[in-house]
Amino acid sequence: MLQTIILGAVQGLCEFLPVSSSGHLALLQNLFGLANNNLVAFDLLLHCATVLVILIFFWRDIIKILADWFGGWFSPKIRKRPGWAYGWAVLIATFMTGVIGLPLRKAVDFISGDIFYIGLGLIFTALVMLTVPLISKRRVNSSFIRIAICVGIAQGVAVLPGVSRSGMTIMAGLLLGLGVSEAFRFSFLISVPAVLGGSFLEAMKLLKSGEPAFLPDGYIFALITAFVLGLTALGLMRRLVLAGKWGYFGLYCLVIGCMAIFLSLS
């Protein structure tokens, strides 16, 4: 039960901080000796708990975007509102995530069981977060289509364990000229359809396999922990993003990635 709650806490904290929740979960599951267990159902529930956090945190933005996007189909005046273009940007980013992420599903299954490759993913995340802020201060005027495509591609690459979804998408937004606050908002808004879509595909895969779903002891407490810590982490993430504290996360991922590689080799 303690291991289960720890996994929930890690999901809640790392899903929003740019340190790769999938990488940390895979590392801990390997260290706890749970890598061979069928934890797909448990992982899906953890992701649902953190998606609920995003829906609560951004509920005003989500309602506004949905109202403008659906209303734009019936009124040309509404199409001039920001929510109309923003809704299309979310859809384009989600499509690009699927184009990149779906072909990587087999690689994800392989990497999740090998902490060496997880370590490489964390080191890649570290390099992105340490270098992009240094070159993203130049002014770039990118169209919302270009931003949506590039950020969606970044999110698709981040399905690989060890590669941070929030880190990759926010960095991509900054490179393309988005302000820090807007890059943060766009990053998490596009995560909702991507995570829900990915969770649906994994659930269908689990049902088709016919394998019994394994839910470890104390999984309810793990879900509650993931939700509560997720709310805390998302608020903290927003403050840290606005303050530009990327270097700390980059160094952390670099250290954890090197430790993972060392453990795999030893």
Backbone as a ProteinNet text record, in pm:
[ID]
protein_1_A
[PRIMARY]
MLQTIILGAVQGLCEFLPVSSSGHLALLQNLFGLANNNLVAFDLLLHCATVLVILIFFWRDIIKILADWFGGWFSPKIRKRPGWAYGWAVLIATFMTGVIGLPLRKAVDFISGDIFYIGLGLIFTALVMLTVPLISKRRVNSSFIRIAICVGIAQGVAVLPGVSRSGMTIMAGLLLGLGVSEAFRFSFLISVPAVLGGSFLEAMKLLKSGEPAFLPDGYIFALITAFVLGLTALGLMRRLVLAGKWGYFGLYCLVIGCMAIFLSLS
[TERTIARY]
82.6	0	86.8	196.4	285.5	344.7	385.5	439.4	334	211.3	103.2	80.9	78.9	57.9	174.5	296.1	413.4	398.5	351	330.1	226.2	120.8	20.9	77.2	160.1	222.1	314.6	390.4	482.5	405.1	294	211.8	156.4	105.6	49.2	150.8	271.2	374.7	440	476	558	477.3	345.3	264.7	268.5	284.7	279.2	415.5	503.7	640.1	714.4	807.1	873.6	983.1	944.3	1042.5	1001.1	891.5	844	784.3	652.5	584.3	595.9	586.1	595.2	732.6	836.4	971.4	988.3	938.1	950	867.5	746.6	664.6	731.3	786.5	853.3	975.7	1053.3	1169.8	1128.9	1026.5	983.8	923.2	847	788.3	896.5	1004.4	1117.1	1187.7	1208.3	1276.3	1191.7	1058.6	967.9	941.3	992	967.5	828.3	765.2	628.9	623.4	738.7	741.2	672.2	673.9	613.9	465.6	412.9	270.5	192.5	67.4	-16.5	-78	-6.9	-50.8	-116.6	-159.4	-217.1	-341	-429.4	-552.6	-520.4	-423.2	-383.4	-325.4	-241.3	-184.5	-293.6	-393.7	-503.8	-580.4	-605.7	-678.3	-597.3	-466.3	-381	-386.7	-386.1	-393.2	-529.4	-634.6	-767.3	-771	-704	-700.8	-631.3	-522.2	-449.3	-517.6	-589.5	-668.3	-778.4	-837.4	-939.8	-882.6	-757.3	-690.5	-686.9	-650.6	-642.9	-780.9	-882.7	-1018.5	-1064.1	-1028.2	-1065.8	-984.4	-855.1	-764.9	-797.6	-834	-856.9	-1004.3	-1096.8	-1236.2	-1291.8	-1252.7	-1301.5	-1251.9	-1122.9	-1067	-1134.2	-1156.3	-1214.4	-1356.7	-1437	-1575	-1576.2	-1488.8	-1482.2	-1442.9	-1341.3	-1295.6	-1403.6	-1467.1	-1572.3	-1690.6	-1729.2	-1842.4	-1812	-1692.1	-1655.4	-1638.5	-1580.4	-1556.2	-1686.6	-1772.6	-1900.7	-1989.8	-1987	-2067.5	-2021.3	-1893.6	-1839.3	-1895.6	-1945.6	-2005.8	-2139.2	-2198.7	-2331.7	-2333.1	-2224.6	-2222.7	-2085.9	-2080.6	-1953.1	-1892.2	-1974.6	-1922.6	-1841.9	-1890.1	-1821.1	-1685.9	-1672	-1545.1	-1432.6	-1467.5	-1366.3	-1314.3	-1377.8	-1334.4	-1211.3	-1129	-1006.7	-1033.6	-1146	-1173.9	-1191.1	-1236.1	-1253.1	-1118.6	-1021.9	-888.4	-819.5	-841.7	-775.6	-825.8	-956.4	-1010.5	-948.2	-928.8	-863.8	-718	-651.9	-512.6	-502.5	-596.3	-596.5	-619.2	-712	-740.1	-620.2	-556	-438.7	-325.1	-301.8	-196.1	-225.9	-352.4	-390.7	-369.9	-405	-384.9	-236.9	-152.3	-8.7	47.2	-7.1	35.7	6.9	-111.5	-146.2	-57.7	-28.5	56.4	194.5	249	382.8	376.3	279.7	276	230.4	132.3	78.6	183.9	266	369	474.7	481.4	581.9	531.8	409.6	351.8	434.8	484.6	566.7	697.7	754.5	877.6	853.3	736.9	702.9	698.9	635.9	628.6	767.7	856	991.7	1072	1067	1146.6	1101.3	970.6	918.7	981.6	1029.5	1089.8	1240.9	1302.5	1448.7	1489.2	1544.8	1576.6	1692.7	1769.1	1875.8	1815.6	1714.4	1652.4	1569.9	1513.1	1442.6	1541.4	1660.3	1764.5	1803.2	1813.5	1844.7	1735.2	1609.7	1499	1505.6	1540.8	1552.5	1667.8	1777.5	1890	1851.8	1776.7	1727.9	1639.1	1549.3	1464.1	1548.7	1651.5	1739.1	1806.1	1857	1925.5	1830.5	1706.1	1607.3	1578.7	1558.3	1521.7	1638.7	1759.5	1875.7	1916.6	1883.5	1928.7	1820.4	1696.1	1591.3	1568.6	1562.6	1542.6	1651.4	1770.2	1879.2	1861.5	1787	1773.2	1630.5	1537.3	1396.9	1362	1460	1430.6	1423.3	1466.4	1453.9	1306.5	1266.9	1127	1095.1	990.6	946.9	796.7	754.6	612.2	564.8	505.2	459.1	306.5	251.1	106.4	59.1	-70	-121.4	-116.4	-123.2	-114.4	25	127.3	264.2	290.1	241.5	259.7	190.8	67	-8.4	61.1	112.3	178.8	304.8	387.7	515.8	496.3	405.2	380.7	316.3	229.5	171.3	275.6	372.8	481.9	563.2	591.2	665.3	590.5	458.5	379	379.6	381.6	387.4	517.5	628.7	759.1	762	688.9	692.2	616.7	560.7	502.3	612.6	735.5	847.4	878.8	887.5	918.5	1051.4	1049.8	1169.3	1167	1083.8	1070.1	949.8	972.6	866	768.8	640	538.2	526.8	513.3	498.8	625.2	741.4	866	881.1	853.2	868.5	771.2	645.3	545.1	565.3	598.5	621.8	747	851.8	973.2	945.8	864.7	830.9	754	661.1	586.2	674.6	769.4	861.2	948	993.6	1076.6	1001.8	870.8	790.7	734.2	774.6	737.1	621.6	565.8	459.1	515.4	433.4	472.1	473.1	541.2	555.2	419.2	332.8	201.3	117.3	122	42.9	97.7	229.2	288.5	246.6	241.2	195.8	50.8	-36.5	-179.1	-202.1	-139.8	-159.8	-108.8	2.9	61.1	-36.8	-103.1	-190	-328.9	-375	-504	-498.1	-387.9	-378.9	-352	-314.3	-288.7	-417.7	-529.3	-655.2	-701.8	-722.1	-764.2	-658.3	-531	-424.6	-423.4	-431.9	-429.2	-555.5	-670.7	-796	-796.5	-747.3	-741	-645.8	-528.4	-432.5	-485.5	-554.5	-611.8	-719.8	-799.1	-902.9	-840.7	-734.3	-668.6	-608.5	-547.4	-489.5	-598.4	-712.9	-823.8	-878.2	-891.6	-938.5	-839.2	-710.9	-607.1	-614.7	-639.7	-650.7	-771.9	-883.8	-1005.2	-987.4	-921.6	-901.9	-804.5	-709.4	-610.4	-672.5	-782.1	-846.8	-774	-664.8	-590.2	-662.6	-659.1	-725.2	-654.6	-731.4	-674.7	-629.1	-507.6	-451.4	-453.5	-524.8	-526.4	-462	-347.7	-275.1	-349.8	-311.4	-371.7	-354.5	-462.1	-454.5	-462.3	-512.2	-512.2	-604.8	-710.8	-799	-721.8	-640.4	-559.3	-457.1	-407.1	-310.9	-378.1	-501.5	-573.3	-600.5	-640.3	-664.8	-535.5	-426.6	-296.4	-254.2	-274.2	-238	-317.9	-446	-531.1	-489.9	-472.2	-439.6	-302.1	-202.9	-69	-63.3	-148.3	-153.5	-201	-303.1	-350.1	-239.2	-167.9	-56.9	53.4	88.8	199.6	168	42.3	7.4	15.3	-31.3	-17.6	128.1	207.2	350.3	418.2	379.1	437.6	412.1	293.9	262	352.4	372.9	459.5	604.1	651.5	789.2	811.4	710.3	720.9	729.4	642.2	643.6	775.7	836.5	964.6	1083.3	1060.2	1167.7	1266.6	1219.9	1309.9	1326.1	1375.6	1391.2	1519.5	1621.3	1750.5	1747.1	1667.5	1659.2	1602.9	1498.4	1439.1	1532.9	1603.1	1698.5	1809.6	1863.8	1969.3	1916.4	1793.2	1733.5	1720.2	1664.9	1649	1784.2	1885.1	2018.1	2074.1	2057.9	2108.2	2033.2	1899.7	1820.3	1846.6	1861.1	1889.7	2024.2	2125.9	2258	2254.5	2179.2	2165.8	2098.6	1994.1	1923	2014.7	2094	2187.4	2292.6	2341.3	2440.9	2383.4	2260.1	2197.1	2176.8	2139.9	2116.9	2247.2	2356.5	2484.7	2546.5	2512.1	2569.9	2485.3
-119.8	0	125.8	123.8	239.3	266.9	161.7	179.2	238.7	193.5	243.8	392.8	434	574.5	659.7	604.6	676.2	699	597.7	612.8	720.8	725.3	829.8	967.8	978.2	1107.7	1152.6	1059.9	1092.7	1137.9	1069.7	1110.7	1251.8	1279.8	1410.6	1522.2	1499.2	1602.7	1614.6	1501.8	1504.4	1523.2	1504.8	1525.4	1671	1761.9	1903.6	1971.3	1923.5	1975.9	1917.2	1990.5	1943.4	1840.7	1727.3	1624.4	1485.8	1476	1350.7	1255.8	1259.2	1168.6	1024	1002.2	865.5	805.9	888	840	803.8	888.4	861.1	738.5	726.7	609.8	481.2	484.7	366.1	329.8	431.4	405.4	341	398.3	344.6	205.9	183.5	51	-54.4	-15.8	-108.1	-131.3	-23.5	-36.8	-112.9	-97.2	-166.8	-310.5	-349.4	-484.2	-502.3	-392.3	-398.3	-389.4	-384.5	-362.3	-474.3	-595.6	-709	-724.4	-646.1	-651.2	-569.5	-607.9	-535.2	-414.3	-302.1	-181.7	-80.6	-125.4	-33.5	34.7	-43	13.9	114.9	83.9	175.4	304.7	292.9	410.8	497.1	432.7	506.6	586.5	525.5	595.9	713.2	695.5	805.7	922.7	893.6	999.8	1069.6	993.6	1055	1150.9	1114.6	1201	1332.6	1327.9	1451.6	1532	1465.5	1539.8	1619.3	1560.4	1630.9	1758.2	1752.3	1871.7	1982.8	1948.6	2048.4	2107.3	2022.2	2070.2	2169.7	2144.4	2235.1	2363.4	2351.1	2466.4	2562.9	2507.3	2590.5	2592.3	2570.9	2554.5	2677.4	2796.1	2917.1	2923.8	2894.8	2896.3	2792	2674	2565.2	2598.9	2652.5	2689.5	2799.5	2898.8	3009.5	2960	2875.9	2824.4	2739	2650.8	2565.1	2648.2	2749.7	2833.5	2908.8	2965.8	3040.9	2949.4	2831.4	2741.6	2685.4	2636.3	2583.7	2695.8	2811.3	2923	2977.4	2964.3	3013.8	2943.9	2822.9	2751.2	2812.7	2889.7	2944.3	3096.2	3162.7	3307.9	3358.3	3431.4	3487.9	3585	3652	3746.8	3675	3558.4	3483.2	3432.9	3413.7	3365.3	3466.4	3588.1	3690.7	3687.1	3608.1	3598.2	3507.6	3528.2	3447.4	3298.4	3263	3121.8	3040.6	3104.4	3033.3	2985.3	3075.6	3037.7	2945.2	2970.3	2888.7	2744.4	2729.2	2594.1	2517.5	2585.5	2520.5	2487.4	2575.7	2549.5	2424	2407.7	2287.7	2162.8	2169	2053.4	2018.2	2119.3	2094.9	2033.6	2088.1	2034.1	1889.9	1861	1724.5	1628.9	1673.3	1589.7	1558.3	1659.4	1638	1547.8	1558.6	1468.9	1324.1	1300.7	1165.6	1115.4	1201.9	1163.9	1119.5	1188.8	1154.8	1047.1	1058.1	970.6	828.9	809.6	675.6	578.8	619.1	526.2	491.4	569.4	544.8	454.4	403	324.9	200.8	131.1	12.5	51.2	162.7	210.2	245.9	300.7	336.1	211	104.5	-20.4	-76.8	-66.3	-118.4	-34.2	97.3	187.2	181.8	163.6	163.2	54.1	-51	-160	-154	-48.2	-37	100	101.6	229.7	301.6	231.6	297.7	400.1	358.3	449.1	557	524	626.2	734.6	692.3	787.4	877	817.7	898.6	1001.8	962	1055.1	1171.1	1142.7	1248.6	1343.5	1289.1	1373.9	1462.4	1407.3	1487.4	1601.3	1570.3	1673.9	1781.4	1740.1	1835.5	1929	1873.7	1956.4	2057.7	2015	2106.6	2221.4	2190.5	2295	2385.9	2336.8	2419.6	2509.5	2467.5	2544.6	2633.7	2586.5	2663.6	2800.7	2813.2	2947.3	3047.1	2997.8	3086.9	3144.6	3073.3	3118.2	3160.2	3152.3	3182.6	3328.4	3409	3549.2	3634.6	3579.5	3654.4	3661.1	3768.4	3788.7	3711.3	3631.7	3553	3574.1	3603.3	3618.6	3496.7	3402.3	3278.8	3277	3220.7	3206	3100.1	3105.1	3008.5	2867.5	2855.3	2722.3	2663.9	2746.3	2698.7	2662.9	2746	2718.4	2587.7	2569.7	2448.8	2324	2331.5	2215.6	2179.8	2278.1	2251.3	2206.1	2269.9	2229.4	2090.9	2061.5	1927.7	1820.8	1851.8	1757.7	1735	1843	1830.9	1742.8	1756.6	1673.3	1527.9	1504.6	1368.4	1299.4	1371.7	1315.2	1281.9	1359.8	1344.2	1221.5	1138.9	1012.9	917.8	942.5	857.3	878.7	772.1	786.3	858	953.7	1032	1167.9	1182	1310.3	1383	1499.7	1573.5	1636.6	1606.7	1665.2	1816.2	1856.1	1999.4	2075.8	2017.3	2083.2	2101.6	1997	2003.5	2102.4	2098.9	2185.4	2332.1	2359.2	2498.6	2552.5	2472.2	2515.6	2543.2	2456.8	2478.6	2608.8	2635	2759.8	2881.5	2874.5	2986.2	3010.3	2902.6	2916.6	2986	2963.3	3018.5	3156	3211.2	3348.7	3367.4	3259.7	3276.2	3336.7	3414.9	3462.8	3347.8	3366.7	3258.8	3212.2	3306.2	3270.6	3198.5	3244	3181.1	3044.1	3027.8	2896.4	2796	2842.1	2756.9	2714.8	2810.9	2781.4	2687.6	2716.7	2633.2	2491.7	2479.2	2348.2	2256.3	2309.1	2223	2208.1	2305.9	2290.3	2182.5	2175	2071.5	1933.9	1929.5	1799.6	1723.5	1796.1	1729.8	1633.4	1678.6	1581.2	1476	1512	1414.5	1303	1340.2	1239.7	1155.3	1219.7	1143.9	1048.9	1096.9	1010	893.5	922	815.1	714.9	764.2	676.1	586.5	643.1	563.6	451.2	481.8	379.9	269.9	309.3	209.8	124	186	110.4	8.5	48.9	-43.5	-156.5	-122	-224	-324.5	-275.3	-362.8	-454.6	-400.8	-481.3	-589.1	-552.6	-649.1	-760	-727.1	-827.4	-938.6	-907.1	-1007.7	-1034.8	-961.7	-982	-914	-976.2	-914.2	-785.8	-683.1	-555.9	-569.2	-523.2	-533	-395.6	-385.5	-261.6	-291.6	-233.7	-265.1	-217.8	-273.2	-233.8	-84	-21.5	120	212	162.9	247.9	369.2	356	471	583.8	548.6	649.1	711	629.3	680.6	782.8	756.8	850.5	982.4	972.8	1094.8	1173.8	1103.4	1168.5	1236.4	1168	1225.1	1352.3	1350.8	1467.8	1586.1	1561.9	1670.8	1729.9	1644.3	1694.4	1755.2	1705.7	1762.9	1907.2	1936	2073.9	2164.5	2113.7	2191	2212	2105.2	2112	2203.2	2204.3	2287.7	2436.3	2469.8	2607.9	2647.9	2555.8	2581.6	2595.2	2510.7	2514.5	2649.2	2701.6	2830.5	2940.9	2940.9	3043.6	3028.2	2904.5	2880.8	2914.9	2885.9	2919.2	3070.3	3142.9	3288.4	3346.3	3277.4	3324	3276.5	3187	3139.1	3046.2	2969.5	2879.5	2745	2746.6	2622.5	2547.7	2622.1	2560.1	2454.4	2477.5	2380.4	2246.4	2254.4	2131.3	2062.5	2141.2	2083	2007.4	2068.5	2002.8	1877.3	1886.2	1769.5	1652.6	1679.1	1573	1516.4	1603.2	1557.2	1461.3	1495.9	1410.2	1276.8	1281.4	1158.6	1072	1133.8	1058.8	987.1	1056.2	993.5	881.5	899.7	793.5	671	693.7	581	502.2	573.1	504.8	428.4	488.5	421.5	293.4	300.9	183.1	73.4	113	11.6	-57.7	16.9	-41.2	-125.4	-91.8	-165	-286.5
0	0	0	75.4	79.9	-57.9	-127.5	-262.3	-355.9	-341.9	-426	-403.1	-276.5	-243.2	-293.4	-285	-336.8	-487.3	-559	-703	-732.8	-650.4	-667.4	-641.4	-538.7	-506.7	-618.9	-674	-783.5	-907	-936.8	-1050.9	-1029.9	-911.5	-884.1	-895.1	-845.5	-848.8	-986.3	-1044.2	-1166	-1292.9	-1288	-1407.1	-1451.1	-1358.1	-1390.6	-1385.7	-1301.3	-1302.1	-1422.2	-1481.9	-1604.1	-1577.4	-1519	-1484.1	-1532.2	-1609.2	-1668.4	-1565	-1552.1	-1460.2	-1507.5	-1640.4	-1692.3	-1664.4	-1677.1	-1648.1	-1501.7	-1411.9	-1268.3	-1228	-1285	-1253.2	-1301.2	-1422.4	-1475.2	-1391.2	-1349.5	-1264.8	-1133.1	-1068.9	-939	-953.2	-1058.1	-1077.3	-1098.1	-1166.7	-1181.4	-1047.7	-970.9	-841.7	-740.5	-748	-656.4	-699.6	-815.9	-864.9	-921.2	-966.6	-1018.6	-1170.3	-1234.4	-1379	-1455.5	-1401.3	-1471	-1442.2	-1347.2	-1317.4	-1420.9	-1441.3	-1536.2	-1465.4	-1469.5	-1398.7	-1493	-1610.5	-1707.9	-1650.7	-1588.8	-1532.5	-1422.8	-1341.2	-1233.7	-1291.5	-1393	-1458.1	-1521.8	-1581.4	-1642.6	-1537.9	-1423.6	-1317.7	-1263.2	-1252.2	-1206.3	-1304	-1434.4	-1534.3	-1530.8	-1504.3	-1492.2	-1373.3	-1264.8	-1146.9	-1177.6	-1253.5	-1283.9	-1395	-1485	-1584.3	-1514.2	-1410.6	-1333.1	-1271.5	-1230.9	-1177.3	-1281.9	-1405.6	-1512.7	-1541.1	-1543.8	-1570.7	-1464.5	-1340.2	-1231.9	-1238.1	-1263.9	-1264.7	-1378.4	-1495.6	-1614.1	-1655.9	-1564.7	-1604.2	-1675	-1634.5	-1701	-1845.6	-1865.8	-2001.3	-2089.2	-2034.6	-2112.8	-2156.1	-2064.6	-2098.2	-2203.5	-2189.4	-2284.8	-2423.5	-2429.7	-2560	-2625.5	-2548.9	-2604.7	-2653.5	-2575.7	-2615.3	-2744.3	-2755	-2875.3	-2995.8	-2973.9	-3086.9	-3142.4	-3054.4	-3102.5	-3155.7	-3087.6	-3133.9	-3266.7	-3295.7	-3421.8	-3543.7	-3526.7	-3639.4	-3681.7	-3592.6	-3619.9	-3633.4	-3593.7	-3598.1	-3644	-3756.7	-3803.1	-3702.4	-3624.2	-3525.4	-3418.1	-3378	-3272.3	-3322.1	-3453.4	-3507.8	-3490.9	-3460.7	-3436.9	-3293.1	-3208.1	-3069.5	-3058.9	-2957.9	-2943.8	-2928.2	-2865.7	-2841.9	-2968	-3077.8	-3205	-3257.4	-3267.9	-3314.7	-3214.7	-3086.6	-2984	-2990.1	-3014	-3025.9	-3140.2	-3254.7	-3368.6	-3337.3	-3264.8	-3227.7	-3141.2	-3047.6	-2962.9	-3046.9	-3141.7	-3227.7	-3314.8	-3373	-3458.6	-3376.7	-3257.6	-3170.9	-3132.2	-3103	-3066.2	-3182.5	-3302.9	-3422.4	-3443.1	-3429.8	-3447.8	-3338.8	-3218.8	-3111.2	-3147.8	-3203.3	-3245.5	-3358.6	-3454.4	-3568.6	-3521.5	-3422.9	-3372.1	-3265.3	-3175.5	-3058.4	-3085.8	-3171.8	-3195.5	-3250.5	-3348.7	-3396.8	-3291	-3184.5	-3080.8	-2968.4	-2979.9	-2869.8	-2836.9	-2940.1	-2914.3	-2847.3	-2890.2	-2827	-2681.8	-2652.1	-2513.5	-2426.6	-2476.4	-2399.5	-2373.6	-2472.1	-2456.4	-2358.3	-2374.2	-2290.4	-2145.1	-2121.4	-1984.1	-1898.9	-1962	-1887	-1879.2	-1927.6	-1929.2	-1875.2	-1754.9	-1691.5	-1762	-1845.1	-1919.8	-2016.8	-2090.9	-2187.8	-2119.1	-2004.3	-1926.4	-1884.3	-1843.6	-1806.8	-1923.2	-2043	-2160.5	-2187.6	-2167.8	-2186.6	-2089.5	-1964.5	-1864	-1897	-1946.7	-1985.5	-2104.2	-2198.3	-2310.5	-2260.9	-2166.5	-2107.4	-2041	-1970.2	-1901.8	-2001.9	-2110.7	-2210.3	-2273.8	-2298.8	-2357.4	-2261.7	-2134.2	-2038.4	-2002.4	-2018.7	-1987.5	-2103.7	-2226.9	-2343.5	-2403.7	-2409.4	-2475.8	-2412.2	-2278	-2220.9	-2260.6	-2294.8	-2331.8	-2471.9	-2558.8	-2696.9	-2730.9	-2634.5	-2663.1	-2638.5	-2598.8	-2570.6	-2696.5	-2808.3	-2932.4	-2973.4	-3035.1	-3072.5	-3200.4	-3193	-3307.6	-3325	-3445.9	-3474.5	-3553.3	-3483.2	-3546	-3550.3	-3656.8	-3666.3	-3568.5	-3534.4	-3438.1	-3496.1	-3630.8	-3691.3	-3671.8	-3695.9	-3678	-3532.4	-3441.4	-3299	-3261.5	-3308	-3275.1	-3328.2	-3451.8	-3511.6	-3433	-3406	-3338.5	-3194.4	-3123.7	-2985	-2981.4	-3078.5	-3086.7	-3113.3	-3201	-3225.9	-3098.7	-3026.3	-2900.2	-2801.7	-2796.3	-2705.6	-2750.1	-2881.7	-2931.7	-2894.9	-2906.1	-2867.9	-2719	-2640.5	-2495	-2444.8	-2535.5	-2488.3	-2443.4	-2485.8	-2446.2	-2298.9	-2219.4	-2077.6	-2055.8	-1965.8	-1938.7	-2006.1	-2109.2	-2179.3	-2120.5	-2064.9	-1996.3	-2094.7	-2077.6	-2164.7	-2142.3	-2016.1	-1987.6	-2026.1	-1998.3	-2033.3	-2182.9	-2261	-2406.1	-2468.6	-2426	-2488.8	-2451.7	-2326.7	-2287.6	-2356.7	-2364.2	-2433.4	-2581.5	-2645.2	-2785.6	-2802.3	-2711.6	-2717.7	-2701.6	-2610.4	-2589.2	-2712.9	-2774.6	-2894.4	-3007.9	-3013.1	-3122	-3089.2	-2976.2	-2945.9	-2851.2	-2796.4	-2698.3	-2569.9	-2502.1	-2371.3	-2272.3	-2161.2	-2063.8	-2013.1	-1977	-1924.3	-2027.9	-2154.3	-2259.4	-2295.6	-2294.1	-2320.2	-2213.7	-2088.6	-1978.6	-2000	-2031.8	-2048.2	-2166.1	-2280.7	-2399	-2375.9	-2305.9	-2278.8	-2206.2	-2105.3	-2025.5	-2086.3	-2162	-2227.7	-2336.1	-2410.4	-2513.9	-2454.2	-2327.1	-2264.7	-2236.9	-2218.7	-2182.7	-2291.8	-2418.1	-2520	-2548.7	-2537.6	-2565.3	-2460.9	-2333.9	-2226.6	-2228.4	-2248.7	-2253.8	-2373.3	-2488.3	-2605.6	-2586.1	-2529.8	-2502.6	-2401.4	-2300.4	-2198.2	-2257.8	-2348.3	-2415.5	-2498	-2571.9	-2652.8	-2565.7	-2453.5	-2363.7	-2299.7	-2267.2	-2208.9	-2309	-2435.7	-2538.9	-2560.2	-2555.8	-2569.8	-2456.3	-2335	-2218.7	-2230.1	-2278.1	-2292.8	-2398.9	-2510.6	-2618.4	-2579.8	-2493.4	-2453.1	-2368.6	-2300.9	-2216.2	-2086.6	-2061	-1937.5	-1821	-1703.1	-1588.3	-1545.9	-1517.3	-1472.7	-1327.7	-1300.3	-1165.7	-1099.9	-989.3	-910.9	-776.5	-747.5	-624.5	-500.1	-386.8	-259.4	-235.8	-189.8	-156.5	-275.5	-389.8	-510	-494.3	-413.9	-389.9	-321.8	-222.8	-153.3	-248.7	-341.2	-439.8	-531.7	-571.7	-658.5	-586.9	-460.3	-382.2	-366.3	-339.1	-324.3	-453.6	-567.1	-696.8	-723.5	-688.6	-713.3	-626.1	-497.1	-403.8	-435.2	-453.1	-484.6	-624.5	-714.9	-848.4	-847.5	-766.7	-753.4	-700.5	-601	-544.1	-646.2	-718.2	-813.3	-931.2	-976.9	-1091.5	-1055.1	-935.6	-890.1	-873.3	-818	-801.6	-936.2	-1030.6	-1164.5	-1230.7	-1214.7	-1275.4	-1220.6	-1090.5	-1030.6	-1076.5	-1085.5	-1125.9	-1273.7	-1357.2	-1498.7	-1516.9	-1446.2	-1457.2	-1406.5	-1310.1	-1256	-1338.5	-1435.8	-1521.9	-1453.5	-1356.2	-1281.2	-1351.7	-1474.6	-1549.2	-1514.1	-1476.9	-1451.6	-1343.3	-1238.2	-1128.9	-1177.6	-1259	-1311	-1408.8	-1489.4	-1582	-1510.7	-1406	-1328.8	-1258.5	-1207.8	-1140.9	-1238.6	-1357.9	-1457.1	-1500.2	-1507.6	-1545.2	-1440.6	-1313.6	-1205.6	-1202	-1207.3	-1201.6	-1323.8	-1440.3	-1561.7	-1554.7	-1504.3	-1490.2	-1388.3	-1279.5	-1178.8	-1237.2	-1319.4	-1381.6	-1473.8	-1552.4	-1643.1	-1563.9	-1455.9	-1372.6	-1312.1	-1262.8	-1203.4	-1307.9	-1430.4	-1534.3	-1573.3	-1575.7	-1613.9	-1502.7	-1378.1	-1266.9	-1227.7
[MASK]
++++++++++++++++++++++++++++++++++++++++++++++++++++++++++++++++++++++++++++++++++++++++++++++++++++++++++++++++++++++++++++++++++++++++++++++++++++++++++++++++++++++++++++++++++++++++++++++++++++++++++++++++++++++++++++++++++++++++++++++++++++++++++++++++++++++++++

